[in-house]
Amino acid sequence: MSVRLHEIRGANPASHAGGARHPGLEAAVDLSVVIPIFDERDNLTLLHQRLTEVLGGLDRTYELIFVDDGSTDGSVRICRELATADDHIVIVELRRHFGKATALQAGFEMARGDVIITMDGDLQDDPKEIPAFLSAMTEDVDLVSGWKRKRQDPLSKTLPSRIFNAVTSFVSGVPLRDFNCGFKAYRAEVVRQLDLYGEIYRFIPVLAHAKGYHVAEIPVDHHPRQHGASKYSFERFLRGAFDLLTVTFLCRFQSRPLHLFGGVGMFFILIGLAIDMYMTVMWFAGASLSNRPLLLFGTLLIIVGVQVLVFGLLAEMITAATYRRSDVVEMIRQVHRASAVGPEPGPPRSHVTRTGGAVGVAGRRP
């Protein structure tokens, strides 16, 4: 992913020089709003006005991160004009159109907020819902997803979306009604655990749930699009089936691939053995096997089963070679101790903070 960053503060022209910077080099803020945009020129001014009205009344420090995903309609120029009068704005420019997953990942990398909000730049998401997201993010909730209960889109979009949401909820076990909604709120620690590529951004709640984070859902208002064209296509709906298969495999079998490949391989092997044993009995009974392709089919199943089983063993070897014990620290929510007796022996755990008699994951209160 190639990113060119422009961060414009106030009316300082020197800040147009570009050049990437690491978000950790600057002081954190309470709230980051990440907005991927692609040819949304006519929506940006009104969107910025509405966001400023809402965020200005929250008594929290905030930043607005506009991620331009290769727009060709002058969206970046509008963002720069807005930034000259608002030092809350950060502009991230991708070198070309990479897709929403890359735009979100770039925004997450630049976000400095303790809580990160994502929303679309087409004015269909209402910034007035942001306080509701923050209220829903209680101590036990790490990600809040929006539910467009009354979606203002044509049937050609809503019907495939309902099918997609129902299937995804059934397969993943995450009881959400709207996985497609881009209006979400995250704790910073959640987005630090995400690696978005392709089109798996639609399954962020599934990925977060698989890592042990708690996911909630709230209804949000959804407005009809006023300017620009929708980026939805039926082809994306079809690709969603392959993305769901990918996410399901990653969530269930990434750390134990032999459970999948081994099960499939053993199934083929057992069916092949049963067929060949049957053909062996027929041969002993005097039947001719020269014109019975079933024998070859059984042998083929055994060979394929062994190959699949070997694939599973190779995947297990790769998993063992890349496993890091330090990754377990990221899975810890809290550790409570009756008393704190000083540091424990062992390797340092940079992502864990100690407060009194409790140890909690950074970014969460023990």
C-alpha angles and dihedrals in degrees: 000000000000116000131182112196128208116182112184119191119189113314096322106138092194089070090070091074093095126206127146123271132185114249092223091067091075133058116275124249130209097243137023121191112201115198119182110204133190117174095336098136096136093051102048102080095051091042091053091048093052093045092050092051093052100039093043090063097050098078090229132117111247147169132209113220114195110192111197109207098200099299117187099190099075097267091141091055090054091049091051091050090052091047093056088067100033122053091192091076125100119183121204116188122197115209092238140347105302100160137258096289092059091044091053093046091051090050092049091051091055098040117110099181128117086221122035124203122196123196138156122259097227097090091245090111113069116223088209087077093066095089088053090054091050092048091050092052097088127167091278098044122082102172130029117195125197123237115208094212094175102032115198097212135105121270090254087070103032098050096053088043092055091050091047093049094048094049093044092050091049095047098041098038091227107132099219125135099204118036091161095063109113092198104099142141123216138182108241092245090061096057090045087064095051126096106188123193138144107006102316090115086094088066098050093121089052092049092047092047090051089056091054100260120141116243128200134179133214130185115251135188117255122202128202116257112263103181136025130015130290116255092211122116132174088239089067089056090055092048088053090073091061091044090052090052090051094048092046091053093046094048098044107028109021092103096035109032094158089068088066103034092037093053093048092044094049090048091056092044094051093047090048092049091049091051093047092046089053090050090048091055089049090051092052088049089060101259118144115242098188092096098036111100089182089084091058091045092054092048090049091053090053092050093047091047092053091049093050090048090052090050088055092050091050090050090051090052090052091048092050092048093052098040115118123193089210089069088071089069089066089058094058116101099179139339118204122200129186090229138358111240098176135276117335122231118257139071118329116264106213095184095056126082126200120217118174110304097345137074118209136178111263111268095031129087113240 
